[in-house]
Amino acid sequence: MEAMIKVAAIDDQGYLLDPADWNEDLARELARQENIELGEQHWTAIRFMRDFFAEHQVIPDVRFVMRHLGERHGGGRNLVFELFPYGYVRQACRIAGMRKPRSWSTG
């Protein structure tokens, strides 16, 4: 029997209205909708984003996520975009349960 996924309020583009509604089952479902199977590197990025948001109340810039992934897993600057091929905002922020950024300069 599949785990019940908490119903969360989302906007018309699939971003959570309240990041507190996020949980890992919801992340798996959002990733499934993006045809992404979450692996260790995805979770490293997602958990860093969640922790950063909890501490600073802002979504981390993609550069911080790149640096964190590099420290934990090695790899180049493009690892975030290999993990989330349609972009940091479109996929990583949605799956990590962030609100849609008002403006963003990167993918």
Order of alpha helices (4+ residues) and beta strands (2+ residues): alpha-alpha-alpha-alpha
